[in-house]
């Protein structure tokens, strides 16, 4: 039998996709699926002006290769929206952030380097594996809003750590790091790099801010720490803020040196965002009123939906159900108690799907171990049918409560 590469033999596929396949194959009358960090275009379409701009660019015949670093007009628009914190030459555009994250890992890391990140978090372990590097995963706690502190980093830091990965607002928790928390991390990284040998690789900070536009209170590290630019790589895009997951326009922002080298690597990967979409997004980002109105409407819509789920959970906190209120985005962290000592997680997930008609993602899929916490995604919730969702959600909680009582009696 032909043996594949080490990566081919050992890569772990998406457990969320596997869970969705279970949902689709379950003979259930109706399953409320809160698993995917995506949007139902019938409920949350992209902005009309963006859609029309994309169509116009196709009709105009802009279907050849884009510039390898990204269309200049788009990079100028991104720079303007960032208030000049990054210049157009410090921006690399890709087909969403995923290929850019992979490119960033390849640009920064060498074989055996160590990557430090919190858990739960999205895909840091897989990108580290794909880069033949070592993981240093730090478990975070609900009482700290699942955020990583400078102290957490300091006590786990060693000379092999070359990259720290953060996401704010966080996937899967929805919680964001405040200005003070990020400030302490910046000061720590600057201190570490000041004390590293001049011929040693510094510690870089990767900040995934794909959900940041969905925060009312926004902040960027370079406002207070411009000296961080040499060590900071930020990724952003339109997939979450504009409900445009399928439009595939994302961008990396970093120092000239990092972007230059990343662009060369990216030229061989070729995961460019389509030229019409790039040009259209560049124009839409300049439509300040239309952009801000759309995003603010979504912030309010998502907050209203999430608050509805929170109101239900509040009724059952005495029975072990709980939540951590998010700061923005489309995710809510919820605690669903079950007897971990006697009930297998896969069995409990199957029970949620088949008996409760509920599809949600356990934090175990994001790197935690034996957790009772789950991610609930609201991108597919119709605001006009919110009450139906909440009624079903409460019915599911009552079934879980009864399930726990039966298991307790059987123990």
Secondary structure, DSSP 4 states (H G I P E B T S, - for coil): -----HHHHH----HHHHHHHHHHHS--S--EE---S---TTTSPPPHHHHHHHHHHHHTT--SPPPTT--HHHHHHHHHHTTTSS-GGGEEEESSSHHHHHHHHHHH--TT-EEEEEES-SSHHHHHHHTT-EEEEEE--GGGTTPPPHHHHHHH--TTEEEEEEESS-TTT-----HHHHHHHHHHHHHHHHHS-TTS---EEEEE-TTGGG-SS---HHHH-GGGGGGEEEEEESTTTTS-TTT--EEEE--HHHHHHHHHHHHHH--PPPHHHHHHHHHHHT-HHHHHHHHHHHHHHHHHHHHHHHHHHHTTGGGT-EEE--SSSSEEEEE----TTTS-HHHHHHHHHHTT-EE-EEGGGGT-SS--EEEEE-TT--GGGHHHHHHHHHHHHHHHHHHHHHHHHH-
